[in-house]
Amino acid sequence: MSEVVIKNADYVVTMDDTRATIANCDILMRDGVIAEVGKNLSSTGEIVNAIGCVVTPGLVNTHHHLYQTLTRAVPGAQDALLFGWLQRLYPIWSRFGPEEMRVSAQAGLAELALSGCTMSADHLYLYPNGARLEDTIEAAAEVGLRFHPTRGAMSIGESDGGLPPDNLVEREQDILNDCIRMVDGFHDATEGSMVRVGIAPCSPFSVSRELMRDAAILARDKGVMLHTHLAENDEDIAYSLEKFGCRPGQYAEDLDWTGADVWHAHCVKLNCQEIDLFARSSTGVAHCPCSNCRLGSGIAPVRAMRDAGVNVGLGVDGSASNDTGNLMSEARQAMLLQRVFRGADAMSAQEALEIATRGGAEVLGRKDCGQIVPGKRADLAVWDVSGVESAGSWDPAALLLAGPNKVRDLFVEGRQVVRDAQMVTIDLPKVVERQNALARRLIE
């Protein structure tokens, strides 16, 4: 039996059903589970002093492209809209191989961990030069984060009217066969699992209707979740109207891509009818505010989604369209954009933090995570509010208003991943050195 107790936290933001914040509180973790939350708890295990700290549930990242961590700030893609941005980057990504995928995932997951993230989804939809989804799964195991990799795919290349080069697309039967292989080999549906695999054709403009429908049938047969991009910008809407004769929400509904086992990325351009559809069907949304700003896609109607009852989580998206992977900064941006869009009372710091924690866990179907409640998994972020970022703050628990945006300590399944703002599971300087060497090789 392993125990760790976090002692004397200034505040514990529980995200329980009452959304309680408890002052001067301890948390006892036992064998990967939160055992007790209260005052004056004792343990024979390790004691972590949290005086001057706020403790929250670990943040949850519901949408990422970890391989893109190797292509930040690429000239020619820095100021492009979505489709032009993709066309600039596809030829670069086509030169990736297994090492690029693994090292990029290590760097991206470490960056997430340092921003307080304990669980991340990933959408990998291209597999050049022998790369496999296992490359990212191995990286996540090394870093120590809870991982939801999705087997993405593209099947319509340039010669068939699609965006990606022909050398980056796959035969649709090969895609489905590999989805089966990955789910059978790696998906763990048990409570507390560290890896759950999803099925995720890239987007309606990079695969056929048949593959979208077959993917949904396969996912339901295997009991796994479905993920794709949807309604990301005006170009996306125009493509759907021209090619399918309907808006993205109708396209998703027609192909059985709605339900509690589905979450869509971005959804910037959902209209009222589509929001109602998602609410009625319990379809989830991965909101990516920084990437949406970077690509000029617009402000997603998150306030309207939340008010309608749509499950919303946060995503950093890929680092080729965000350029950073800080989930706490993402939560702050989500709050600020809704205020710009709807007024200063449109979203509180507490609600944005809820979207980043419990909200993301619910989108990914992880009712065992996202709350600091006895019986939930011991995924915790400890934030030091004694520094200059919070100096003078009247409400240190309002982390998104006064910071910090980097974590002091991070626990996943009760195991420490970050200690004193440093990674303890991997040699991060070595990973960064290799990442930069791979980037230089791509540039040359």
N, C-alpha and C positions, 0 to 999 in steps of 0.2 A: 504493500500500500504506500503510495507517494502522496505527500501533503505539502501544500504551500499556502501560507496565509499572508494576505495583504493587510497591513495594520495601519490604523489611524489615518485613513484617507480623509482629506478635508470634505470631499463630497463623493458620493457614488451615484451616478446617473443610471438608474436600473433599467429603464425602458420596459418595465413590467406593465401589466394591464392598467395600472393607475398612473403610469409614467412618473413614478415617485423618484425624487432625489433625496438621498439620505446624507446628513452631515455627520462627521466624526464616526466613520463606519469601517468595519473590517469585512474581508471576504475570505472564506476558507475554500480552497480547491482540493479535491481529493480524487485521485485516479482519473483525471481529465474532466471532472464534473464539478460544478459549483455545489458545495455541500451546505454552506451556511452563509448568510449575509446578516450582519448585526454588529453589536458593540462588544468589546472585550472578549473576542474569540481567542481560544488557545489552540496550540498545535505543537506536536513534537517534530514537525517538519520545518522547512525553510521559512524564515520570516522576511518579508519585504516591507521596509519602512516606507509608507506613503504619505507622511506628513508633508504638507505643502502641495499635495497632488489631488487631481480629479481622476476618478476611474470611470470609464465607460465600457459598454460592450465593444468588442473589436469591430472595426468598420468592415463593411462588406462591399466588394467591388463586383458589380453585376455584368460588366462588359469591358473587355480588354482585347487587344491584339498584341500579345507580348513580343512577338517577333519584331514588331515595329520599333522596339526600343533601340534597335541598331540603326535606325534611319530617322533620327531627330533633325529638324531644321535643315532639310535637304533643299539646296538652291533649286529654283524652278517649281517647287511644291509649296513654298512658304506662303504664297499669296494666291493660290489657285482655289477655285470652287471644287466641289467633291469629284466630279467626273474627270476634270483636268488633272486634279491632284492624283487620282488613281492612275491615270495614263502615264504620268511622270514617274511614278514609283514602281509600277509593275515590272519594268525591265530590270530594275535594281533588285527587287525581291526574287526575281527568277534566278539570280546567282547565289541565293542562299543554299545552305546544306544543313545537315544535322547539327554541326557545331554552332553555326549561327543561331539556329532555333533554340538550342539549349542555353547558350551563354546569354542571349537576349532575354530569355525567360528568367534566368537567375537574376540578372540585373533589374529587370522590371518588377519581379516579385520582392526583391530586397527593398527597392524604392517604395513599394506599397507598404511593406512591413514597417518601415521607418515613419510612415505617415499614419500608422495606427490600424492598418488593415490586417485582419486575421483570416479572411476567406475571400478568394477571388475566382471569378469565372474567367475563361479565356476562349476566344473565338479564332481558331486557326483554320483558315480556308484554302491555303495553298501549301503544296508539298513538293518543292523542287529538289532535284538532285539527291533523292533518297531520304529527305526529311520525313519524320513521322510524328504523330501526336505524342508518342512516348517520350520524345525529346523534352517536351515541356512538362510532362508528368514527372519525369526523373528530376528536373530542376526544382519543381515544387516540393518534392520529397526532401531534397537537400536543404532548401530554404526553410521548410517547416510550416508552410501555410496550408490551410484547408483549401482544396482545389476542385473547381468545377470546369474541367476542360471540355470543349465541344468540338466534335469532328465536323468541321466546316467543309465546304466544297464549292468549286466553280466548274460548270460544264459547258458554258456557251462562250466560245472564244471569238476573236475579232472576225475570223472568216465566216462566222455564222451571225454576225451583227452584234456581238457582245463587246464589252469593254476590255477584258483581260486578253493578253497575248495567247495564242493557241497553245504554246508550250506550258502554260500554267493551268490549263483545264484538264479534267479527267473524264473518262467514260463513266456514264451514270451507274452502270451495274458495278463497276469497280468501286465507286464511291459507296454504294449501299453495302457491298461485301465488306469493305473496311470499317464501316460503321458497326456492323455486326461483330467483327473481330474486336474492335475497341470496347464495345459495351460488354461483351462476354468476358473479355480479358481483364478489364480494369474497373468497371462500375461496381460500387459498393453501396447498396441501398440501406444498410443498417444505420441505426441511430449512432451519431458520433463519427460517421465515416469521414475519412480524409480525402477520398476521391469519388466523385460522381461524374459520369460521362454523359454529355448531351449530344444531340444530333442537330446540325446547324448549317444547312445550305446558306451560302454567303448572303444572297439578296435576290429579290425577284428579277433583277436585271442581269444576273450572272448564272442562273440555272433555269431549267425548263419547268413548266407547270407540272409535268409528270414527275419530276424529281421532288418537287415540293410536296406533292400528294403522297408519293411513295415514302418519303422521309417521315411524314406524319403517321402513316400506317405502321411503319417500322418502329417508330418511337413508342407508339401506344402498345404494340406487341411486346416490346422489351421493357416497358414501364419506366422510360426515361423522358427527360424534358426536351423541348424543342426551342430553338433560338435562331433569329435572323435579324437583319436590318430592315427597318420599315419606315416609310414616310419621313425620310431624313431631311429633305430640302425640296425646293420647288422643282428641280430637275427630276427628282424621284417621282413626284406627283405627276408631272407631265409625261414621263415614261410610262407610268401605269395606265394613265388615261389613253395614251396612244396605242400601246401594245395589248392591253387587256380590256380596254373599254370600261374600266371602273377605277375607283379610288383604291388605295392600298388596303384599307380596312375591309372593303368588300372582297378584294382578292384573297386576303387572309381567311376570311370567313368561308368563302367558297371552297378553299382547299383544306379545311379543317385545321387551320392554324390559329385557332383561338381556344382558350381554356386555361385552367389553373396550371397545366403542365407546359404552358407556352409563355415565353417572354420575348418581347421585341425591343431592339436597340433604337434609341433616338426618339422616334415618334414626334418629331418637332411639328409636323404639319397635320396632325390628327384634327379632324373637325368634330363638331358636337356629336354627330351620329356615331362616329368611330369611337369617341370616348365612351359613349353610352354602351356600345357593343363590348368594349373591353371591360367595363365595369360589370355588365350582366354576365359575361363569360368568365370572369376572374382572370383575364389575361394580364400578364405583368408587363411593365415597361422599365427599361434601363435608361435612365436619364443621364446624358453626358454633356453637361453645360459648357465646360471649357472647350471641348472639341467642337461643339456646335457654334461657339463664338469664333473659334480659330478659323473654321471653314465658312463662316458667314451664313450658316444654315438657318439661323433664327432662334427664337426663344420658345422652348417647348411649353405647352399649356399645362404645367404641372399643377398649378392651383386648381384649375378646372378638373384635372384628372383626380386629384386627391378628394376634392369635394364630391365627385361622382362615385368615389369608392374604388378607383383603380389602384392596384398594388404598384407602387413606384419604388425603385431602388436607384442607386447611383452607379455610374460607370466612368472610369477615367478615359475610356476608349484607347486607341493606340497612340504611342508616343510619336508617331509621324503626323498625327493630326491634333495632338494636345501638346506634345513636346515635354510634358512632365507627367508624373504618375503619382501625385499627392492627393489622396482621397479626402483628407481634411480640407484642403484647398477647394476641392470639387464641391464639398458640402457648402462651404461658404459662398462659392459662386452660384450654386443653385438658389440659395436664400436671396442673394443680391439681385439676381435676374428676375425672380418673381416680384421683388419689390419695385424694380424698374418698370416692370410690365403692368403691375396691378396696384402699386402703392406700398407705403412703408409697413402697413399692417398685413401684407399678403402672406408672409411666411416668417415665423419666429426662428431664432437660433435653435430652440429646442426641437421644433418640427423638422428642420433641416437635418439635425443630428439623428433624429428618429429615422428619417429616410435613409441615412447613411449606415444605420445599424440594423435595427429590427426590420425596417422596410426592405432592405436588401436581402436579409435572411428569408423573409416571407416570399419575395419574388423568386428566389432559388428553391423554394419548397423546403427550407431548413427551419422547421419549427423548434428544433433542438438548439438553435443558436440565436444570437441577436439580443439576448436579455441577460441581465445579472439577477438571476432567480435560481434558488435551489432546484437542482435537477437538470438545468440547462448546461451545455458544454462550457468548459472553462476557457473561453476566448475573451481576453480582457486587454484593454489598453490603459496604461497609466500615464497621465499627462502632468508634467511638472508646471505648476502655475505660480512658482515662486520667482520666476525670472522676469526680465524686463518686458516681455510681451504682455504679461498680465499685471504689471505693476500699476496700482491705482484702480484696478477693476473692482467694482462693487459686487459683481456676481461672477466669480471665477468659473462657475459651472456653465456659464454661457460662452463656451470655448470658441465658438465661431465668430464671436464679436471681438474678442481680445487675444485670441491665441492661447497656447502655441499651436503650430500646425505640424509639429514633429513630436513623436512619442518618446517618453523616457524608457518605459518597459513595455514589453508585449508578450502575452502568453497565448498559446494556441494549444487546446486540449491539455491545458495545465502545464505545458512545457514552455520554458522561456526561449523566445526567439530574438528579442531585443533586450539588452541590459544597458542602462545608462546611455541610451541613444546610440548604441553600437550593436551591429549584428553579431550574434554569438553562434549561429549555426553554420555560417560559411565565411570564408576569407574574402570579404567584400573588396578590399583593395586589389587582390589578385583577379577577381572577376572583372572589375572596372578596367584593369590593365589589358586583359584579354579582349574585352568588349571594344576598347578603343583601337586595338590592333586589327580586329576584324573589320571595323569601320574604315580604317585607313586602307585596308586591302580592297574593300569595295569601291572606295573613291578612286584608287589607282587603276 
